Amino acid sequence: MEQLTLPKEKLPELLGEIGSKFELIGPKEENGFLAFRKINDPKEVNLDILLSRVPPKSLIFQQTETLFTYAKGKDSKIQTPKIDESVRVIFGIRPCDARGYDIIDPVFMGKKEGDYTDPFYTKKRNRSILIGLSCNEPDTNCFCTSFDDSPANSKHVDILFTDIGGTYFVEIVTEKGEDLIKNLSKIFSKATEKEGTIRKETEKTAIKAISRKMNTEGAVEKLNKMFEHEFWIEAARSCIGCGICTYLCPTCHCFDMQDESTLKLGGRVRVWDSCMYEEYTHHASGHNPRPSRMNRVRNRVYHKFNYFPKNDGIFGCTGCGRCIDYCPVNIDIIEVIDKVKEVNV
Amino acid sequence: MTDENPYQPWIAKIISIKEEASGERAIKTFRLEFQDEEVKKKFTFLPGQCIMISVFGTGESMFAISSSPTQKDYIEVSVMRYGKLTKALHLKEEGDLVGARGPYGNSFKVDEWKGKNILFLGGGIGQAPLRSVINYCKDNRKDYGKIDIVYGARTSRDLCYKDEFAEMSKKDDLSIHLSIDVEEEGWDQFVGFVPDNLKRLNPSPENTIAITCGPPIMIKFVIQNLLELDFKEDQVYTTLEMRMKCGIGICGRCNIGNLYVCKDGPVFSYDQIKDIQGDM
């Protein structure tokens, strides 16, 4: 892995150059929150706020997207919109959010023969080059380290930037990252051994700053035994079913498909959906397999900590802490799992 | 369902519509033909598999294919008018175009069951997926042993495929045992629920596969009675139902436990689902 450095004051120059050659997406402040948006001027990039409110999953798995258009009537004609495949650079993505893509990749891109591939997700994923940014100062509810991850993990991105004070330590992780660097002017320097040591120390300090830990050991097996337990009634008691935990989750991938049309023309549009809603599983017959909050909260927890591990061998959680930060009634997924471990079965 | 876009349906023409049951719980069988010759040629499926039908402007829903794969010129779905999409579909006329993509899900193991007796236990619109298997067995009659069809509905008006049954019992070597829930003038067959009709018929489990499809409460008692008749758990098959959107295991909503009904189902043997943990 090639290791380079870039003086911090040269970042605007770098972003300017990337932006002149490719589409550049980066973190930008919007109404007091951070959001990943197209960057027109490097000055727009905000690296002071740690996490965007909506995770950058929205860049690959869009909140709304037209899957095809149609003409109604006797000459129905269906067309798939053209999906942009040109290179796009996503700058400033945090390691946990990049790991979110790794977790849902198999869902959209298939994992075994016969699985379907979602072209909308796959093409956006493939066209994106990820330049990650290590988290030097993790937030109160960060717990990526509970999943063998690190606030400076380079594994999930193409290039990783780590702020080592006045300078970025730059790791070129993948071939995609290498190709991008080759395309840019030579404003990077080779990293020295000392700078490499500082980078490692920075990571260690950041890991130490993470105070929360999710106790996932044995969670899958424990959940196997307590589906019918009354614990779930208690766990869901305060939930108001707003769905924010799912919308802001980097690994939630549920969607609805709705027709939007005039009398003659229309399209089928995919929109994010949430298992926290009553209508989500409501059959036309009136029967609903998940009629109460209890069923829906339980499904969310099981999907992340029992079904994902069973189907993909991985927890459906990155430890970003958004569902804890934004829950209006303070449901804390770390506490839920702690309580799961305490339940007597 | 094109190679590039699995969500994009093909255009299919409704070539005929048959009213199976009328009234409040109206059921129609729609015969569909793909407009594209290539698609028509390459579309193959197995009994039990499902298809997504689009009414453009309204949406799409998943249905069991009710015709048999031995019939290659068209596919059929039998649809009860119930929700938004089925109501829109019931307003369609012959010659109208709809969207169709599939086939989806697993199937009944008709190949493995060669040489066995097959016992069908259907209720109401639940007969639709069974019809596909029945016609498959009928068209490959020598491959299967004794075939019994136990089918019931609330009233004689709600029974589907009546004329087909009449024809079959005349021509093919199949035994048909119909029932309705309550007494009606002129009805000379069994009156009562399907599980009771099953008990009365008292079939032998020997070398027999039982397939049941219908309302959940019927399935529950049919399976209970089959087990009482000494059918083993792996001799009993049923299908599960959940609301679906994508049909290809991505959109998340049709899970029962860690299984997605759209791709891991809809066909399950009783021993696969008896201990399943999930909301059904």
Chai-1 contact restraints between the chains, C-beta under 6 A:
chainA,res_idxA,chainB,res_idxB,connection_type,confidence,min_distance_angstrom,max_distance_angstrom,comment,restraint_id
A,L67,B,Y7,contact,1.0,0.0,6.0,A-B,restraint_1
A,F68,B,Q8,contact,1.0,0.0,6.0,A-B,restraint_2
A,Y70,B,F56,contact,1.0,0.0,6.0,A-B,restraint_3
A,K72,B,F56,contact,1.0,0.0,6.0,A-B,restraint_4
A,K72,B,G57,contact,1.0,0.0,6.0,A-B,restraint_5
A,S76,B,I11,contact,1.0,0.0,6.0,A-B,restraint_6
A,S76,B,L97,contact,1.0,0.0,6.0,A-B,restraint_7
A,I78,B,Q8,contact,1.0,0.0,6.0,A-B,restraint_8
A,T80,B,N5,contact,1.0,0.0,6.0,A-B,restraint_9
A,T80,B,Q8,contact,1.0,0.0,6.0,A-B,restraint_10
A,V107,B,I250,contact,1.0,0.0,6.0,A-B,restraint_11
A,Y116,B,P6,contact,1.0,0.0,6.0,A-B,restraint_12
A,Y116,B,I248,contact,1.0,0.0,6.0,A-B,restraint_13
A,D118,B,I250,contact,1.0,0.0,6.0,A-B,restraint_14
A,P119,B,E4,contact,1.0,0.0,6.0,A-B,restraint_15
A,P119,B,N5,contact,1.0,0.0,6.0,A-B,restraint_16
A,F227,B,Q277,contact,1.0,0.0,6.0,A-B,restraint_17
A,C254,B,C251,contact,1.0,0.0,6.0,A-B,restraint_18
A,C254,B,G252,contact,1.0,0.0,6.0,A-B,restraint_19
A,F255,B,C251,contact,1.0,0.0,6.0,A-B,restraint_20
A,D256,B,K245,contact,1.0,0.0,6.0,A-B,restraint_21
A,M257,B,K245,contact,1.0,0.0,6.0,A-B,restraint_22
A,D259,B,G57,contact,1.0,0.0,6.0,A-B,restraint_23
A,D259,B,G59,contact,1.0,0.0,6.0,A-B,restraint_24
A,S261,B,G57,contact,1.0,0.0,6.0,A-B,restraint_25
A,G266,B,G57,contact,1.0,0.0,6.0,A-B,restraint_26
A,Y280,B,R253,contact,1.0,0.0,6.0,A-B,restraint_27
A,T281,B,R243,contact,1.0,0.0,6.0,A-B,restraint_28
A,T281,B,R253,contact,1.0,0.0,6.0,A-B,restraint_29
A,H283,B,R243,contact,1.0,0.0,6.0,A-B,restraint_30
A,A284,B,Y82,contact,1.0,0.0,6.0,A-B,restraint_31
A,A284,B,G83,contact,1.0,0.0,6.0,A-B,restraint_32
A,P289,B,D279,contact,1.0,0.0,6.0,A-B,restraint_33
A,P289,B,M280,contact,1.0,0.0,6.0,A-B,restraint_34
A,R290,B,D279,contact,1.0,0.0,6.0,A-B,restraint_35
A,N295,B,D279,contact,1.0,0.0,6.0,A-B,restraint_36
A,Y307,B,N258,contact,1.0,0.0,6.0,A-B,restraint_37
A,K310,B,N258,contact,1.0,0.0,6.0,A-B,restraint_38
A,N311,B,N258,contact,1.0,0.0,6.0,A-B,restraint_39
